Amino acid sequence: MIFRIPFVRINWKTSAFLIGTFLLTLTAVPLYIWKCGVDSFQITLFLFMFFATGMSITLGYHRLFSHIAFKAHWSVKLFTLIFGAAAFENSVRMWCSEHRRHHKHVDHEEDPYDISKGFFHAHIGWLLFKLKPEPPFDNIADLDRDPLVRWQDRYIYLLGFVVSFVFPAVLGWFWGGANAALGAFLIAGVARVVAVQHSTFFINSACHTIGKRPYSSRCSARDSWLMAIFTFGEGYHNYHHEFQHDYRNGVKPWQYDPTKWAIWCLHKVGLAQGLRRVPSEKILLAQLAETQRQLEEKLATVADSHEHHGIIATAYERLVITAQKWSQLLADDLEITREMLVELRREIREAMQSLRAFDNLAGALA
């Protein structure tokens, strides 16, 4: 069968922008650097714009506006709305409406960037092609009450153009004239837009493909420390889909999540409050349930006579006892102590070690 591009379904405006900026990044940007070089001003401006616009998406569009994971001072809202517009990912109204729909219908037909339709579709195809009518914005009533949100939605294209392209070019002009202005436009403007956009797109594609699912296997979302590096901490996506209203994605202290750290810092200086956190016992119990499920799945594939069956069976029996104990604790509404949580973490860790040991032994014998 010959593949035919559905031209009538192409989102021409979005496609032209995404493809045009990508081609300029591959051609005009290297040509400028080859002809004019790159100095500390261009690098600094690129990094500032990259972090300002990227964090405006993860901290603002995503955790603040989409999930209401915390409350922010109006100045923080304004900053993320202005620099979020410069990411050219549309207005916060549209972005949040689509993202809330993604969480509600993840991996199903109504999911705007459904990974089951393929990596390309989840990454960028859903933007290039509109294969069905746009659903109504019926899930953002809270945002429509915010005057700053309505203001950004009204002037989204003007804001994006001025902040993303005019602002860097003007700074470049004052720094070093026409050559520096052109460089700032290309590097801190065009190339930075491409970098930020694909960082966001990887959350929809790679974070539903690469990594582990320690908290739930009910959807395709995965935790990946590698993707967290490129997505301002959004790579811990399995945790996020299980506990979407937590202001943290990298919930463990050592996990790389600069968005979480930025929100925490804003809280410390009085610019953010109401930080929502999932209780530690609820997180650990989710891990317990998922580890049990993995052990059950492994047991179902291993014959009782298999020499390594006991490794999984013993770990599973211990987790069953632990789960029963915690069910009784919660039913009795007893106080959860730090020591109890430490013990639960140890049980889960040992069960996961048993799974890895079994897999290593099975791999060695294969």
PAFI-124226 format. One record per residue (C-alpha): residue in three letters; x, z, y. Coordinates in Angstrom, 2 decimals. Layout:
N
+------+---------+---------+---------+
: resn :      xx :      zz :      yy :
+------+---------+---------+---------+
:  Ala :       X :       Z :       Y :
...
+------+---------+---------+---------+
# end
This chain:
366
+------+---------+---------+---------+
: resn :      xx :      zz :      yy :
+------+---------+---------+---------+
:  Met :    0.00 :    0.00 :    0.00 :
:  Ile :    1.33 :   -0.93 :    3.43 :
:  Phe :    1.50 :    2.01 :    5.83 :
:  Arg :   -0.34 :    1.22 :    9.03 :
:  Ile :    0.06 :    3.27 :   12.17 :
:  Pro :   -3.40 :    4.26 :   13.46 :
:  Phe :   -2.83 :    2.91 :   16.98 :
:  Val :   -6.32 :    3.90 :   18.10 :
:  Arg :   -5.49 :    7.49 :   17.20 :
:  Ile :   -2.13 :    7.68 :   18.94 :
:  Asn :   -1.90 :   10.25 :   21.71 :
:  Trp :   -0.12 :    7.81 :   24.02 :
:  Lys :    0.66 :   10.16 :   26.90 :
:  Thr :    2.12 :   12.90 :   24.70 :
:  Ser :    3.92 :   10.42 :   22.43 :
:  Ala :    5.52 :    8.63 :   25.39 :
:  Phe :    6.80 :   11.91 :   26.82 :
:  Leu :    8.12 :   13.32 :   23.52 :
:  Ile :    9.78 :   10.09 :   22.43 :
:  Gly :   11.03 :    9.24 :   25.94 :
:  Thr :   12.74 :   12.59 :   26.56 :
:  Phe :   14.22 :   12.50 :   23.05 :
:  Leu :   15.69 :    9.03 :   23.58 :
:  Leu :   17.08 :   10.01 :   27.00 :
:  Thr :   18.73 :   13.05 :   25.39 :
:  Leu :   20.39 :   10.81 :   22.80 :
:  Thr :   21.52 :    8.15 :   25.29 :
:  Ala :   21.57 :    9.08 :   28.99 :
:  Val :   22.80 :   12.66 :   28.51 :
:  Pro :   25.92 :   11.75 :   26.45 :
:  Leu :   26.61 :    8.83 :   28.80 :
:  Tyr :   26.49 :   11.16 :   31.83 :
:  Ile :   28.78 :   13.69 :   30.17 :
:  Trp :   31.23 :   10.91 :   29.20 :
:  Lys :   31.29 :    9.48 :   32.73 :
:  Cys :   31.06 :   12.67 :   34.83 :
:  Gly :   31.93 :   15.51 :   32.50 :
:  Val :   30.18 :   18.85 :   32.39 :
:  Asp :   31.13 :   21.97 :   34.34 :
:  Ser :   30.21 :   25.65 :   34.27 :
:  Phe :   27.30 :   25.08 :   36.67 :
:  Gln :   25.61 :   22.58 :   34.33 :
:  Ile :   26.14 :   24.82 :   31.30 :
:  Thr :   24.87 :   27.93 :   33.11 :
:  Leu :   21.82 :   26.13 :   34.48 :
:  Phe :   20.99 :   24.70 :   31.03 :
:  Leu :   21.23 :   28.15 :   29.43 :
:  Phe :   19.12 :   29.77 :   32.15 :
:  Met :   16.39 :   27.14 :   31.87 :
:  Phe :   16.55 :   27.21 :   28.06 :
:  Phe :   16.07 :   30.97 :   27.86 :
:  Ala :   13.58 :   31.16 :   30.74 :
:  Thr :   11.30 :   28.47 :   29.30 :
:  Gly :   11.84 :   29.32 :   25.64 :
:  Met :   11.16 :   33.04 :   26.14 :
:  Ser :    8.15 :   32.18 :   28.30 :
:  Ile :    6.70 :   30.50 :   25.21 :
:  Thr :    7.58 :   33.20 :   22.65 :
:  Leu :    7.08 :   36.26 :   24.85 :
:  Gly :    4.35 :   34.87 :   27.11 :
:  Tyr :    2.32 :   32.13 :   25.45 :
:  His :    2.70 :   33.59 :   21.95 :
:  Arg :    2.93 :   37.38 :   21.86 :
:  Leu :    1.34 :   38.24 :   25.22 :
:  Phe :   -1.44 :   35.69 :   25.66 :
:  Ser :   -2.19 :   34.50 :   22.11 :
:  His :   -1.98 :   37.82 :   20.25 :
:  Ile :   -2.25 :   40.38 :   23.08 :
:  Ala :    0.59 :   42.29 :   21.38 :
:  Phe :    1.25 :   44.10 :   24.68 :
:  Lys :    0.03 :   44.25 :   28.27 :
:  Ala :    2.21 :   42.97 :   31.09 :
:  His :    2.55 :   43.38 :   34.84 :
:  Trp :    1.22 :   40.43 :   36.83 :
:  Ser :    4.76 :   39.42 :   37.78 :
:  Val :    5.71 :   39.00 :   34.10 :
:  Lys :    2.56 :   36.95 :   33.51 :
:  Leu :    3.32 :   34.75 :   36.52 :
:  Phe :    6.93 :   34.17 :   35.43 :
:  Thr :    5.93 :   33.16 :   31.88 :
:  Leu :    3.13 :   30.92 :   33.15 :
:  Ile :    5.43 :   29.10 :   35.59 :
:  Phe :    8.39 :   28.65 :   33.24 :
:  Gly :    6.09 :   28.17 :   30.25 :
:  Ala :    4.66 :   25.15 :   32.06 :
:  Ala :    8.24 :   23.80 :   32.31 :
:  Ala :    8.48 :   23.78 :   28.50 :
:  Phe :    5.88 :   20.98 :   28.57 :
:  Glu :    3.85 :   22.48 :   25.72 :
:  Asn :    0.66 :   22.22 :   27.77 :
:  Ser :   -1.26 :   25.02 :   29.48 :
:  Val :   -1.49 :   28.49 :   28.01 :
:  Arg :   -5.25 :   27.91 :   27.50 :
:  Met :   -4.72 :   24.96 :   25.17 :
:  Trp :   -1.64 :   26.46 :   23.50 :
:  Cys :   -3.36 :   29.76 :   22.68 :
:  Ser :   -6.57 :   28.12 :   21.54 :
:  Glu :   -4.68 :   25.96 :   19.05 :
:  His :   -2.48 :   28.85 :   17.92 :
:  Arg :   -5.39 :   31.21 :   17.33 :
:  Arg :   -7.05 :   28.45 :   15.31 :
:  His :   -3.82 :   28.10 :   13.31 :
:  His :   -3.90 :   31.78 :   12.35 :
:  Lys :   -7.58 :   31.69 :   11.48 :
:  His :   -7.35 :   28.58 :    9.30 :
:  Val :   -3.69 :   28.56 :    8.23 :
:  Asp :   -2.92 :   25.94 :    5.53 :
:  His :   -6.45 :   24.53 :    5.72 :
:  Glu :   -8.05 :   21.46 :    7.29 :
:  Glu :   -8.93 :   23.22 :   10.56 :
:  Asp :   -5.29 :   24.33 :   11.06 :
:  Pro :   -3.95 :   22.11 :   13.90 :
:  Tyr :   -0.45 :   22.01 :   12.38 :
:  Asp :   -1.30 :   22.40 :    8.71 :
:  Ile :    1.93 :   22.35 :    6.66 :
:  Ser :    0.05 :   21.11 :    3.59 :
:  Lys :   -0.18 :   17.73 :    5.36 :
:  Gly :    3.60 :   17.48 :    5.36 :
:  Phe :    6.64 :   18.67 :    7.30 :
:  Phe :    6.44 :   15.84 :    9.83 :
:  His :    2.78 :   16.50 :   10.58 :
:  Ala :    3.39 :   20.23 :   11.13 :
:  His :    6.49 :   19.60 :   13.22 :
:  Ile :    5.37 :   16.86 :   15.60 :
:  Gly :    2.91 :   14.49 :   13.93 :
:  Trp :   -0.10 :   16.56 :   14.95 :
:  Leu :    0.90 :   15.97 :   18.58 :
:  Leu :    1.64 :   12.26 :   18.26 :
:  Phe :   -1.60 :   11.46 :   16.46 :
:  Lys :   -5.04 :   12.89 :   17.17 :
:  Leu :   -6.90 :   12.14 :   13.98 :
:  Lys :  -10.07 :   14.00 :   14.88 :
:  Pro :  -11.88 :   15.12 :   18.05 :
:  Glu :  -10.43 :   18.08 :   19.92 :
:  Pro :  -12.29 :   21.30 :   19.04 :
:  Pro :  -13.83 :   23.26 :   21.90 :
:  Phe :  -11.94 :   26.07 :   23.60 :
:  Asp :  -14.34 :   28.66 :   22.21 :
:  Asn :  -11.75 :   31.27 :   21.20 :
:  Ile :  -10.10 :   32.09 :   24.54 :
:  Ala :  -12.85 :   33.80 :   26.52 :
:  Asp :  -10.43 :   36.62 :   27.36 :
:  Leu :   -7.93 :   34.17 :   28.89 :
:  Asp :  -10.60 :   32.38 :   30.92 :
:  Arg :  -11.23 :   35.64 :   32.77 :
:  Asp :   -7.63 :   35.74 :   34.01 :
:  Pro :   -7.22 :   34.03 :   37.43 :
:  Leu :   -3.51 :   33.37 :   36.83 :
:  Val :   -4.31 :   31.57 :   33.59 :
:  Arg :   -6.96 :   29.46 :   35.29 :
:  Trp :   -4.51 :   28.64 :   38.11 :
:  Gln :   -1.84 :   27.49 :   35.68 :
:  Asp :   -4.32 :   25.37 :   33.74 :
:  Arg :   -5.41 :   23.64 :   36.96 :
:  Tyr :   -1.87 :   22.74 :   38.07 :
:  Ile :   -0.10 :   22.54 :   34.70 :
:  Tyr :    1.43 :   19.06 :   35.10 :
:  Leu :    2.56 :   19.61 :   38.69 :
:  Leu :    4.09 :   22.98 :   37.78 :
:  Gly :    5.82 :   21.51 :   34.76 :
:  Phe :    7.31 :   18.57 :   36.65 :
:  Val :    8.51 :   20.62 :   39.64 :
:  Val :   10.01 :   23.52 :   37.67 :
:  Ser :   11.41 :   21.45 :   34.83 :
:  Phe :   12.91 :   18.50 :   36.71 :
:  Val :   12.80 :   18.92 :   40.51 :
:  Phe :   14.07 :   22.53 :   40.56 :
:  Pro :   17.27 :   21.86 :   38.52 :
:  Ala :   17.94 :   18.63 :   40.42 :
:  Val :   17.67 :   20.39 :   43.80 :
:  Leu :   20.04 :   23.14 :   42.65 :
:  Gly :   22.42 :   20.46 :   41.41 :
:  Trp :   22.30 :   18.66 :   44.76 :
:  Phe :   23.29 :   21.81 :   46.64 :
:  Trp :   26.02 :   22.48 :   44.10 :
:  Gly :   27.70 :   19.11 :   44.04 :
:  Gly :   25.67 :   16.30 :   45.54 :
:  Ala :   24.01 :   13.36 :   43.80 :
:  Asn :   26.16 :   13.43 :   40.64 :
:  Ala :   25.47 :   17.11 :   40.05 :
:  Ala :   21.77 :   16.58 :   40.77 :
:  Leu :   21.57 :   13.81 :   38.17 :
:  Gly :   23.42 :   15.96 :   35.65 :
:  Ala :   21.12 :   18.93 :   36.25 :
:  Phe :   18.08 :   16.67 :   35.84 :
:  Leu :   19.38 :   15.28 :   32.55 :
:  Ile :   20.97 :   18.38 :   31.01 :
:  Ala :   18.96 :   21.37 :   32.32 :
:  Gly :   15.84 :   19.22 :   32.59 :
:  Val :   15.43 :   16.54 :   29.95 :
:  Ala :   17.79 :   17.80 :   27.21 :
:  Arg :   16.61 :   21.37 :   27.66 :
:  Val :   12.94 :   20.33 :   27.31 :
:  Val :   13.76 :   18.61 :   24.00 :
:  Ala :   15.70 :   21.66 :   22.74 :
:  Val :   12.95 :   24.14 :   23.64 :
:  Gln :   10.16 :   21.97 :   22.26 :
:  His :   11.80 :   21.44 :   18.89 :
:  Ser :   12.62 :   25.16 :   18.67 :
:  Thr :    8.88 :   25.76 :   18.97 :
:  Phe :    8.03 :   22.92 :   16.59 :
:  Phe :   10.32 :   24.41 :   13.93 :
:  Ile :    8.14 :   27.53 :   13.90 :
:  Asn :    5.23 :   25.34 :   12.78 :
:  Ser :    7.23 :   23.34 :   10.25 :
:  Ala :   10.42 :   25.00 :    8.98 :
:  Cys :    9.03 :   28.54 :    9.20 :
:  His :    6.29 :   27.43 :    6.80 :
:  Thr :    8.83 :   25.83 :    4.46 :
:  Ile :   12.13 :   27.75 :    4.44 :
:  Gly :   12.61 :   31.42 :    3.55 :
:  Lys :   10.97 :   34.26 :    1.66 :
:  Arg :    7.55 :   35.90 :    1.64 :
:  Pro :    8.18 :   39.65 :    1.35 :
:  Tyr :    4.87 :   40.78 :    2.87 :
:  Ser :    2.29 :   38.32 :    1.58 :
:  Ser :    2.06 :   35.10 :   -0.40 :
:  Arg :   -1.47 :   34.37 :    0.78 :
:  Cys :   -0.19 :   31.66 :    3.14 :
:  Ser :    2.85 :   29.42 :    3.52 :
:  Ala :    4.50 :   31.39 :    6.36 :
:  Arg :    8.03 :   32.55 :    5.54 :
:  Asp :   10.70 :   34.89 :    6.84 :
:  Ser :   13.99 :   33.16 :    7.65 :
:  Trp :   16.88 :   34.79 :    9.52 :
:  Leu :   18.32 :   31.31 :   10.04 :
:  Met :   15.20 :   30.03 :   11.80 :
:  Ala :   15.04 :   33.26 :   13.85 :
:  Ile :   18.32 :   32.25 :   15.49 :
:  Phe :   16.84 :   28.97 :   16.76 :
:  Thr :   13.38 :   30.31 :   17.64 :
:  Phe :   14.04 :   33.45 :   19.73 :
:  Gly :   13.18 :   35.71 :   16.77 :
:  Glu :   10.06 :   33.87 :   15.62 :
:  Gly :   11.68 :   33.05 :   12.28 :
:  Tyr :   10.29 :   36.21 :   10.68 :
:  His :    7.06 :   34.33 :   10.26 :
:  Asn :    5.74 :   35.86 :    7.05 :
:  Tyr :    5.67 :   39.25 :    8.74 :
:  His :    4.01 :   37.75 :   11.79 :
:  His :    1.20 :   36.13 :    9.80 :
:  Glu :    0.52 :   39.36 :    7.96 :
:  Phe :    0.68 :   41.54 :   11.11 :
:  Gln :    0.06 :   39.09 :   13.96 :
:  His :   -0.72 :   41.68 :   16.64 :
:  Asp :    2.61 :   43.51 :   16.33 :
:  Tyr :    4.86 :   42.82 :   19.32 :
:  Arg :    7.77 :   42.57 :   16.87 :
:  Asn :    8.44 :   39.69 :   14.49 :
:  Gly :   11.78 :   40.96 :   13.27 :
:  Val :   10.43 :   44.39 :   12.44 :
:  Lys :   13.64 :   45.80 :   10.99 :
:  Pro :   16.18 :   47.08 :   13.55 :
:  Trp :   18.91 :   44.67 :   12.46 :
:  Gln :   16.75 :   41.55 :   12.48 :
:  Tyr :   17.52 :   39.09 :   15.30 :
:  Asp :   14.49 :   39.06 :   17.59 :
:  Pro :   15.44 :   38.68 :   21.28 :
:  Thr :   11.76 :   38.36 :   22.22 :
:  Lys :   11.12 :   41.82 :   20.78 :
:  Trp :   14.09 :   43.24 :   22.66 :
:  Ala :   12.93 :   41.64 :   25.91 :
:  Ile :    9.45 :   43.15 :   25.57 :
:  Trp :   10.99 :   46.56 :   24.81 :
:  Cys :   13.19 :   46.29 :   27.93 :
:  Leu :   10.19 :   45.31 :   30.07 :
:  His :    8.41 :   48.38 :   28.74 :
:  Lys :   11.33 :   50.63 :   29.67 :
:  Val :   11.28 :   49.43 :   33.31 :
:  Gly :    7.50 :   49.72 :   33.58 :
:  Leu :    6.61 :   46.01 :   33.45 :
:  Ala :    4.99 :   46.13 :   30.00 :
:  Gln :    2.79 :   48.70 :   28.30 :
:  Gly :    0.50 :   49.07 :   25.33 :
:  Leu :    3.08 :   47.70 :   22.88 :
:  Arg :    1.26 :   47.30 :   19.57 :
:  Arg :    3.13 :   48.35 :   16.42 :
:  Val :    1.99 :   48.37 :   12.81 :
:  Pro :    2.58 :   51.79 :   11.19 :
:  Ser :    5.61 :   51.90 :    8.88 :
:  Glu :    3.56 :   52.94 :    5.86 :
:  Lys :    1.24 :   49.94 :    6.25 :
:  Ile :    4.22 :   47.57 :    6.36 :
:  Leu :    5.81 :   49.17 :    3.30 :
:  Leu :    2.54 :   49.12 :    1.38 :
:  Ala :    2.23 :   45.39 :    2.08 :
:  Gln :    5.74 :   44.95 :    0.66 :
:  Leu :    4.78 :   47.11 :   -2.30 :
:  Ala :    1.71 :   45.00 :   -3.07 :
:  Glu :    3.63 :   41.73 :   -2.74 :
:  Thr :    6.50 :   42.99 :   -4.92 :
:  Gln :    3.96 :   44.07 :   -7.55 :
:  Arg :    2.44 :   40.61 :   -7.45 :
:  Gln :    5.84 :   38.98 :   -7.93 :
:  Leu :    6.62 :   41.27 :  -10.88 :
:  Glu :    3.24 :   40.51 :  -12.48 :
:  Glu :    3.90 :   36.79 :  -12.05 :
:  Lys :    7.31 :   37.14 :  -13.63 :
:  Leu :    5.96 :   39.18 :  -16.54 :
:  Ala :    3.34 :   36.51 :  -17.25 :
:  Thr :    6.10 :   33.93 :  -17.76 :
:  Val :    8.37 :   36.06 :  -19.98 :
:  Ala :    7.66 :   36.70 :  -23.66 :
:  Asp :    7.59 :   40.31 :  -24.83 :
:  Ser :   10.41 :   39.51 :  -27.22 :
:  His :   12.65 :   38.19 :  -24.47 :
:  Glu :   15.80 :   40.32 :  -24.23 :
:  His :   15.40 :   40.74 :  -20.47 :
:  His :   11.66 :   41.47 :  -20.51 :
:  Gly :   12.33 :   45.21 :  -20.16 :
:  Ile :   14.01 :   44.79 :  -16.77 :
:  Ile :   10.81 :   43.48 :  -15.20 :
:  Ala :    8.45 :   45.65 :  -17.26 :
:  Thr :   10.21 :   48.87 :  -16.26 :
:  Ala :   10.28 :   47.93 :  -12.58 :
:  Tyr :    6.61 :   46.96 :  -12.69 :
:  Glu :    5.57 :   50.23 :  -14.33 :
:  Arg :    7.42 :   52.23 :  -11.70 :
:  Leu :    5.73 :   50.31 :   -8.90 :
:  Val :    2.30 :   50.83 :  -10.47 :
:  Ile :    2.90 :   54.58 :  -10.50 :
:  Thr :    4.13 :   54.45 :   -6.88 :
:  Ala :    1.08 :   52.44 :   -5.80 :
:  Gln :   -1.29 :   54.91 :   -7.48 :
:  Lys :    0.50 :   57.81 :   -5.80 :
:  Trp :    0.18 :   56.23 :   -2.36 :
:  Ser :   -3.46 :   55.34 :   -2.93 :
:  Gln :   -4.15 :   58.99 :   -3.61 :
:  Leu :   -2.15 :   60.08 :   -0.54 :
:  Leu :   -4.17 :   57.78 :    1.69 :
:  Ala :   -7.46 :   58.78 :    0.07 :
:  Asp :   -6.67 :   62.45 :    0.69 :
:  Asp :   -5.67 :   61.62 :    4.29 :
:  Leu :   -2.43 :   63.56 :    3.89 :
:  Glu :    0.33 :   63.46 :    6.49 :
:  Ile :    2.95 :   60.79 :    5.78 :
:  Thr :    6.42 :   62.26 :    6.14 :
:  Arg :    9.71 :   60.53 :    6.80 :
:  Glu :   10.92 :   61.53 :    3.35 :
:  Met :    7.92 :   59.82 :    1.74 :
:  Leu :    8.70 :   56.59 :    3.57 :
:  Val :   12.35 :   56.77 :    2.54 :
:  Glu :   11.30 :   57.18 :   -1.10 :
:  Leu :    8.87 :   54.25 :   -0.86 :
:  Arg :   11.56 :   52.02 :    0.66 :
:  Arg :   13.89 :   52.97 :   -2.19 :
:  Glu :   11.30 :   52.11 :   -4.86 :
:  Ile :   10.63 :   48.70 :   -3.30 :
:  Arg :   14.34 :   48.01 :   -2.89 :
:  Glu :   15.04 :   48.86 :   -6.54 :
:  Ala :   12.15 :   46.71 :   -7.73 :
:  Met :   13.48 :   43.76 :   -5.71 :
:  Gln :   16.94 :   44.36 :   -7.17 :
:  Ser :   15.40 :   44.17 :  -10.63 :
:  Leu :   13.79 :   40.85 :   -9.76 :
:  Arg :   17.10 :   39.48 :   -8.49 :
:  Ala :   18.95 :   40.80 :  -11.56 :
:  Phe :   16.45 :   39.12 :  -13.85 :
:  Asp :   16.72 :   35.82 :  -11.97 :
:  Asn :   20.53 :   36.00 :  -12.08 :
:  Leu :   20.50 :   36.66 :  -15.85 :
:  Ala :   17.98 :   33.90 :  -16.46 :
:  Gly :   20.07 :   31.52 :  -14.36 :
:  Ala :   23.24 :   32.42 :  -16.28 :
:  Leu :   21.53 :   31.68 :  -19.61 :
:  Ala :   19.92 :   28.44 :  -18.45 :
+------+---------+---------+---------+
# end
